[in-house]
Amino acid sequence: MELKNKIAVVTGGSRGIGRAAATELGRRGARIAICARDAQTLQQTASDLEKEGIEVYQAPCDVRKREAVDEFIGQVNERLGAVDILVNNAGVGGPTPISEDSDKRWKLLLAVNLDGPYYFSKAALRTMPDG
């Protein structure tokens, strides 16, 4: 599938599945925007993608924060154009024992895995050509 001049946003795009998705989309011609919390890994991934000739915008973004998501999507629009493709990849997992005294882990799981995709979908949809 040819994706020339399409704008693809990949959350959690600095490593693992997100990095692989960003790489494949870029190889197919998409212009890529990646975000993650780890700025150093994010920069390295962007550098690797650029070495392959893939146009990439990268910026740290905490998907749990609506304002950060809105700012990131705004920057993507300014630098690359309207979002055509959104890959909501950022996520956290692992055991969350119900017997724990703290709800901190549970709230993190909900914020990253549910709020993040909601915020990104809502922000990207506002800018998509058919949105």
TITORVEX-582055 format. One record per residue: chain; residue number from 1; x, y, z of N, C-alpha, C in turn; residue in one letter. Coordinates in pm, 1 decimal. Each point is the difference from the previous one (the first is absolute). Example, Ala and Ser with C-alpha at 12.3 -4.5 7.8 and 13.67 -1.06 7.14 Angstrom:
SITE  cadena  num       n_u       n_v       n_w      ca_u      ca_v      ca_w       c_u       c_v       c_w  residuo
SITE       A    1    1319.0    -569.0     780.0     -89.0     119.0       0.0      90.0     120.0       0.0        a
SITE       A    2     -35.0     105.0     -72.0      82.0     119.0       6.0     -77.0     109.0      73.0        s
END
This chain:
SITE  cadena  num       n_u       n_v       n_w      ca_u      ca_v      ca_w       c_u       c_v       c_w  residuo
SITE       A    1      84.6    -116.8       0.0     -84.6     116.8       0.0      90.1     124.3       0.0        m
SITE       A    2     -22.1      88.6     -91.5      75.3     124.2     -12.1     -63.7     107.2      88.7        e
SITE       A    3      82.8      65.6      78.6     -50.0     102.2      92.7      67.3     134.8     -23.4        l
SITE       A    4      46.3      22.6    -121.3      73.1     122.5     -31.5     -78.6     123.7      43.1        k
SITE       A    5      69.7      85.5      73.5     -52.1     127.7      49.7    -110.7     -12.2     104.3        n
SITE       A    6     -26.8    -119.6      48.5     -93.8     -14.9     111.6      74.9      33.5     128.6        k
SITE       A    7     -69.7      55.4      96.6      57.8      34.8     129.3     -45.4    -104.1     101.3        i
SITE       A    8      97.6     -69.7      60.0     -30.2    -105.2      96.1      56.5      36.2     136.7        a
SITE       A    9     -83.7      -5.5     101.6      40.1      23.0     138.2       3.2    -135.1      69.8        v
SITE       A   10     111.6     -26.3      69.9      13.7    -124.4      75.4      35.5      36.0     143.9        v
SITE       A   11     -90.7     -28.7      92.7      29.6      21.5     141.5      82.5    -118.1      49.0        t
SITE       A   12      84.3      25.0      97.6      90.1    -106.1      44.9      88.7     -45.3    -114.8        g
SITE       A   13      40.3      94.8     -83.4      70.4     -31.6    -123.5     149.8     -13.7      11.7        g
SITE       A   14      55.0       1.6     119.8     145.2      -2.6      13.4      59.5    -139.9       8.7        s
SITE       A   15     -82.1    -100.4      29.5      54.6    -135.4      12.5    -109.1    -104.5     -22.6        r
SITE       A   16      41.2    -122.7     -11.6     -92.4    -111.7     -11.4     -94.2       9.5    -119.1        g
SITE       A   17    -125.6     -32.1      24.8    -101.1      -1.2    -105.5     -18.4     138.5     -61.0        i
SITE       A   18       4.2     104.1      81.8     -15.3     136.3     -51.3     110.5      37.5     -96.4        g
SITE       A   19     123.1     -33.5      33.9     113.3      26.8     -88.2     -14.7     -77.6    -129.8        r
SITE       A   20     -39.7    -126.2      11.0     -19.1     -82.0    -120.2    -110.8      56.8     -88.7        a
SITE       A   21    -108.1      45.0      61.7    -110.4      58.9     -77.3      45.5     128.0     -69.8        a
SITE       A   22      70.5      86.1      72.1      49.0     125.3     -58.6      95.6     -28.3    -115.5        a
SITE       A   23      86.2     -96.7      17.8      96.3     -36.0    -104.5     -71.9     -50.0    -124.7        t
SITE       A   24     -93.3     -89.9      17.7     -71.6     -56.0    -115.5     -83.3     106.1     -71.0        e
SITE       A   25     -69.0      83.7      76.0     -78.7     107.3     -61.4      91.2      94.9     -77.9        l
SITE       A   26     114.7      31.6      57.5      96.0      86.0     -67.4      56.4     -63.1    -126.3        g
SITE       A   27      30.5    -126.7       5.6      51.1     -70.6    -118.4    -103.2      -2.6    -112.2        r
SITE       A   28    -125.2       9.1      35.4    -107.0       0.7    -100.6     -33.3     141.7     -48.2        r
SITE       A   29      76.4      97.8      47.9     -13.0     135.0     -50.9     -64.7     101.3      91.0        g
SITE       A   30     -49.9     -43.1     115.3     -64.5      94.4      91.2     103.2      90.2      66.6        a
SITE       A   31     -42.5     119.6      31.8      78.2      91.7      82.3     -41.6     -29.3     143.5        r
SITE       A   32      96.7     -18.8      88.2     -24.8     -57.6     131.3      13.9     102.2     112.3        i
SITE       A   33     -89.2      -8.7      97.8      11.7      72.8     126.2      -5.2    -103.2     111.2        a
SITE       A   34     104.0      -1.1      83.1       4.2     -94.7     110.8      11.5      74.9     131.9        i
SITE       A   35     -58.2     -60.2     102.1      12.1      55.6     134.0      16.5    -113.5      99.2        c
SITE       A   36      60.3      33.7     112.2      19.6     -91.6     111.9      44.9      85.8     117.5        a
SITE       A   37       9.9     -60.3     115.7      44.8      76.5     117.1     152.1       8.4       9.0        r
SITE       A   38      71.2    -101.7     -48.0     146.0      -5.7       9.5      62.0      77.3    -116.2        d
SITE       A   39      41.9     123.3      27.7      51.6      88.4    -104.3     125.3     -55.2     -67.2        a
SITE       A   40      87.0     -64.9      75.1     124.9     -51.9     -56.5     -26.9    -112.4     -99.6        q
SITE       A   41     -82.5     -95.2      36.7     -34.0    -109.7     -90.2     -77.0      52.5    -120.8        t
SITE       A   42     -85.3      95.3      22.4     -77.5      62.6    -106.8      92.5      64.9    -103.1        l
SITE       A   43      99.2      73.7      47.8      95.6      65.9     -89.1      78.9    -102.7     -80.3        q
SITE       A   44      41.5    -108.5      64.3      75.6    -104.0     -69.6     -84.2     -64.6    -109.3        q
SITE       A   45    -125.7     -27.7      29.7     -90.0     -58.9     -99.7     -19.4      95.1    -117.3        t
SITE       A   46     -20.8     127.2      29.5     -16.9      99.0    -106.7     124.9       4.9     -87.2        a
SITE       A   47     115.1      -2.2      61.4     126.2       1.4     -74.4      11.7    -122.8     -90.4        s
SITE       A   48     -35.8    -116.0      52.7       4.4    -123.9     -79.2     -96.5       6.1    -118.6        d
SITE       A   49    -119.5      54.1      22.5     -97.2      12.4    -108.4      50.3      97.0    -107.2        l
SITE       A   50      57.8     110.3      43.2      52.6      98.0     -95.1     112.2     -59.0     -84.9        e
SITE       A   51      81.5     -86.7      60.1     107.6     -67.2     -74.6     -56.3     -87.2    -112.0        k
SITE       A   52    -122.9     -44.9      15.6     -67.1     -79.3    -103.6     -69.8      88.3    -102.6        e
SITE       A   53      10.1     130.8      17.7     -64.4      93.0     -92.5    -145.0      28.5      32.9        g
SITE       A   54     -39.5     -32.2     122.4    -138.4      21.2      43.2      -9.6     137.2      67.1        i
SITE       A   55     -96.4      80.3     -44.0     -22.7     129.2      64.1     -72.5     -25.3     131.6        e
SITE       A   56      56.7      53.5     107.3     -56.9     -27.3     131.3       3.0     125.8      87.6        v
SITE       A   57    -108.5      20.7      70.5      -7.5      99.3     106.9     -12.7     -78.4     128.9        y
SITE       A   58      75.6      39.0     100.4      -8.9     -68.3     129.3      -3.8     101.7     110.9        q
SITE       A   59     -73.6     -32.1     104.4      -4.2      82.6     119.7     -50.9     -84.8     116.0        a
SITE       A   60      57.5      21.0     118.0     -52.9     -69.7     116.8    -145.1      40.9      24.4        p
SITE       A   61     -80.3     -94.4      44.5    -140.5      29.2      29.3     -50.3    -101.6     101.7        c
SITE       A   62     -63.0      49.0     103.5     -63.6     -86.2      99.4    -146.0     -15.9     -41.5        d
SITE       A   63     -33.6    -117.3     -50.1    -134.2     -23.6     -54.2    -109.5      13.1     105.6        v
SITE       A   64      37.7       2.7     126.6     -97.8      13.0     108.4     -51.9     142.2      14.6        r
SITE       A   65      65.2      94.8     -67.0     -32.6     140.9      17.6     -58.8      57.8    -127.8        k
SITE       A   66    -127.2      34.8       6.8     -72.2      52.4    -117.0      71.9     119.5     -62.1        r
SITE       A   67      49.4      90.2      82.7      67.5     120.0     -51.7     125.2     -37.5     -78.0        e
SITE       A   68      75.1     -97.6      48.5     121.7     -44.5     -68.7     -34.7     -64.2    -134.2        a
SITE       A   69    -106.7     -76.4      -1.4     -44.9     -64.3    -123.9     -44.2     105.7    -100.9        v
SITE       A   70     -80.7      94.8      44.1     -45.8     107.3     -89.2     118.4      78.4     -56.4        d
SITE       A   71      98.7      26.1      85.2     119.1      73.2     -45.3      76.8     -82.0    -103.9        e
SITE       A   72      17.5    -129.7      26.1      72.0     -85.9     -93.9     -69.9      -3.3    -135.9        f
SITE       A   73    -129.6     -22.7      -0.2     -74.7      -4.8    -126.7       6.0     135.5     -70.0        i
SITE       A   74      -5.0     108.6      74.7      14.1     133.2     -58.9     134.6      16.6     -69.0        g
SITE       A   75     105.6     -47.8      64.5     133.8       7.0     -59.1       9.9     -86.7    -124.8        q
SITE       A   76     -61.1    -116.2       2.9      -0.9     -87.5    -118.5     -66.9      72.4    -116.3        v
SITE       A   77    -112.8      62.7      27.8     -71.8      73.3    -104.9      84.0     113.0     -57.6        n
SITE       A   78      69.5      73.1      85.0      83.9     110.9     -46.0     119.2     -47.8     -81.6        e
SITE       A   79      62.2    -109.2      42.6     124.7     -45.6     -61.9     -21.1     -94.6    -117.9        r
SITE       A   80    -100.5     -85.8       9.8     -20.1    -101.7    -103.9    -130.5      15.9     -76.1        l
SITE       A   81    -104.7      42.3      67.5    -131.9      10.3     -61.2    -102.2     -78.1      80.9        g
SITE       A   82    -120.0     -12.3     -55.7    -110.3     -68.7      67.9      28.0    -148.8      13.8        a
SITE       A   83     -39.0     -55.3     111.9      20.8    -142.3      28.3     -92.3     -84.3     -87.4        v
SITE       A   84      58.5     -99.6     -66.7     -77.2     -96.3     -78.5     -12.7    -134.3      71.1        d
SITE       A   85     104.3     -35.9      74.5       7.4    -131.8      63.6      39.6      19.1     145.1        i
SITE       A   86     -70.4     -65.6      90.8      34.5       3.3     141.6      17.7    -142.0      51.0        l
SITE       A   87     116.3     -26.8      58.0      26.8    -129.1      63.3      11.1      26.7     150.2        v
SITE       A   88    -105.1     -33.1      73.0      -1.6      16.2     145.4      70.7    -119.8      61.5        n
SITE       A   89     132.1       8.8       8.6      81.0    -112.5      44.3      48.3      12.5     144.3        n
SITE       A   90      12.7     120.9      52.6      53.6      16.4     135.0     -83.4     -80.6      99.0        a
SITE       A   91      67.7     -68.1      88.6     -72.7     -79.2      98.5      91.6     -52.7     107.9        g
SITE       A   92     -60.4     -36.4     110.4      71.2     -63.9     109.5     -76.2    -126.2      36.9        v
SITE       A   93      72.0     -95.3      57.1     -62.4    -125.9      38.2      67.0     -55.9     123.7        g
SITE       A   94     -21.1    -125.4      19.7      59.5     -66.9     113.8    -101.4     -24.3     109.7        g
SITE       A   95      44.0     -74.3     100.2     -92.7     -34.5     108.5     -40.6     120.2      82.6        p
SITE       A   96    -125.2       1.9      35.5     -53.3     103.3      88.6     -85.4     -70.1     106.1        t
SITE       A   97      67.6     -53.4     102.0     -73.0     -76.4     101.4    -106.0      84.4      70.3        p
SITE       A   98    -116.5     -54.4      10.2    -109.8      70.5      64.7      25.0      14.6     150.0        i
SITE       A   99      89.4     -81.1      52.0      30.3       5.1     143.1      94.0     114.7      37.7        s
SITE       A  100      53.9      70.9     -97.6      87.6     113.2      29.8     -75.9     107.6      76.8        e
SITE       A  101      70.2      66.1      90.1     -61.0     107.3      78.3     -22.5     125.7     -83.3        d
SITE       A  102      78.7      19.5    -104.2      -6.1     121.9     -79.1     -72.9     -22.8    -131.8        s
SITE       A  103     -71.4     100.0     -42.0     -66.4      -4.3    -130.4      86.2      62.6    -109.1        d
SITE       A  104     123.1      37.1      33.9      87.8      71.9     -92.4      19.6     -76.3    -131.6        k
SITE       A  105      30.1    -127.3       7.7      23.8     -79.8    -121.3    -127.4      -9.0     -84.6        r
SITE       A  106    -111.9     -21.8      63.5    -128.4      -9.9     -69.6     -30.9     129.9     -74.9        w
SITE       A  107      21.3     112.2      66.9     -26.7     129.7     -62.3      94.6      26.1    -117.6        k
SITE       A  108     123.9     -46.0      10.5      95.3      12.3    -110.4     -47.4     -81.2    -120.1        l
SITE       A  109     -41.5    -124.0      23.6     -50.2     -85.1    -108.5    -118.9      64.6     -71.0        l
SITE       A  110     -93.3      50.9      76.2    -117.2      63.6     -59.5      38.5     125.5     -78.7        l
SITE       A  111      87.3      81.3      57.6      37.6     125.9     -64.3      73.9     -23.2    -131.6        a
SITE       A  112      96.6     -90.1      -0.4      79.2     -23.5    -121.4     -78.4     -80.9    -102.1        v
SITE       A  113     -65.0    -106.2      43.6     -64.0     -93.6     -92.9    -139.7      40.7     -45.6        n
SITE       A  114     -67.2      86.1      74.2    -135.2      43.6     -38.7      -6.7     149.3     -28.9        l
SITE       A  115      45.8      81.4      94.0      -5.7     144.8     -21.9      87.2      41.4    -118.5        d
SITE       A  116     121.3     -54.2      -8.3      91.9      37.5    -107.5     -57.6     -21.2    -139.5        g
SITE       A  117     -48.6    -119.0     -30.1     -59.5     -20.7    -132.4    -122.4      87.8     -24.6        p
SITE       A  118     -77.4      24.0     103.2    -116.5      88.0     -13.0      44.5     141.4     -35.8        y
SITE       A  119      96.8      52.9      75.6      48.5     135.8     -26.5      59.9      11.6    -140.7        y
SITE       A  120      81.1     -98.8     -38.5      62.7       5.3    -132.1    -103.3     -14.1    -111.1        f
SITE       A  121     -94.3     -89.7      16.3    -102.9     -18.0    -103.2     -81.2     127.0     -17.2        s
SITE       A  122     -38.5      58.6     110.9     -79.6     122.3      -4.7      77.6     114.7     -65.5        k
SITE       A  123     126.2      18.5      38.8      81.8     108.6     -54.6      30.3     -22.6    -147.9        a
SITE       A  124      34.5    -122.4     -37.1      34.8     -28.2    -140.1    -123.0       9.9     -88.9        a
SITE       A  125    -111.7     -47.9      48.1    -122.5       2.8     -80.8     -38.2     142.0     -39.8        l
SITE       A  126      21.8      94.5      90.8     -31.1     141.1     -31.1      80.0      51.9    -117.7        r
SITE       A  127     115.9     -59.6     -27.0      88.4      50.7    -105.0       0.0     -86.4    -125.8        t
SITE       A  128     -56.9    -118.0       7.6       1.4     -90.4    -115.1     -82.3      58.7    -114.4        m
SITE       A  129      44.5     -24.3    -122.2     -69.9      57.2    -115.3    -149.8     -25.4      -2.5        p
SITE       A  130     -43.6    -117.9      41.5    -143.7     -31.0       0.3     -60.2      15.1     138.2        d
SITE       A  131      77.6      54.9      97.6     -44.9      11.5     137.8     -93.5     112.9      17.7        g
END
